[in-house]
Amino acid sequence: MLRLLSAALCLCGLLVLAMPVARAQAGLRTEGDVAAAQGLYSAEVPVNSQTADAREAGFARALARVLEKLSGDAGIVTRPGVAQELRNAKAYVDSYDFRQDQGVSASGAPTFRTVLVVRFLPEVVDSMAAALGLPVWPQPRPKPVLWLAIDDGSGARLLSTGQVNAARSVLDRAQERGFRLGLPAGDAAEQAAVGAIWRGDSAAVARTSARYSPPMQLIGKLYRSGAGWTADWTFVDSGRVLATRSVSDSDARRAMASGADLAAEALVQRYAKVPPSEPAGTYRVAFTGLHSADDYLRVSAMLQKMPVVRRIAPARADGDRAEFDLDLLTGMAGFDRMLGADAPVVAVEGLQAEYRIR
């Protein structure tokens, strides 16, 4: 019987399990509406075409962006189990849409880009994040004030609400990281803060920013440096400097956008929380009602697809019952969260770590 279990584990890679079909939303929008990602659980990514293959690849990249916003972690895809679950991104999609963006090339010719807008099911994404033990940055999230002075060679000046487009790269990057930045109004007293920004007097900037809430400031100065640009950043929370960074880049927009990354990392380190879970380790899990090789294959395929399962070892078989030693990322709690309503097994009431095939 153990030989049969091992063979089932090898064969499970040949199986393809049915997934829910995501709904295209084009027919639900009124004429003139433009599809766009809104909120924490939606994202938009460029795609080469509207084919099924391009769409499903886009789903994975969009889900990665949603997890980045949810956790605040720009390297979220490197965490255990995440890359594996991104291949199952279609199962988390609520609806999707396409948008055509028109631009102009360097030669003046019109350009067109297809963008896939994806909306995911919040409760399902939350369950997956909890099962994988991902940090969650709770909402509502603060909106720090961006105090950014720029000197392009003609003297330093403060970016305020009247120059939103000039700050677009850092504002957009903040939204990609799951939060927003505000700009000061730019009155005479605030314009005078340029000197404090340039000499690195974060306390003086914080005093000037006292009229705004919350008491958080992302303070930066952007200036020409050699053939490129340098941005010096400081993030302050309630008068306390949490992080500093200096970034140089040939592109001023990229140097400017780096400030949002510094702020996100500081906020996540202070406010993001990892949901409670059981410790990682090996757990003995039993399945009953297995009457055929097909039943073993269904269970094996399910286990292979679950990102919380790091290793599977057949342990014991007796009649219609099979036991496995599973190396689980977040214990049995994470395993149960990942099962889902469409799993081929259900928990046996009153018995821990025991499941019955449907």
Summary of the structure (lengths in Angstrom):
residues: 358
radius of gyration: 25.3
end to end distance: 20.7
largest distance: 82.8
contacts: 1110
relative contact order: 0.14
helix: 37%
strand: 30%
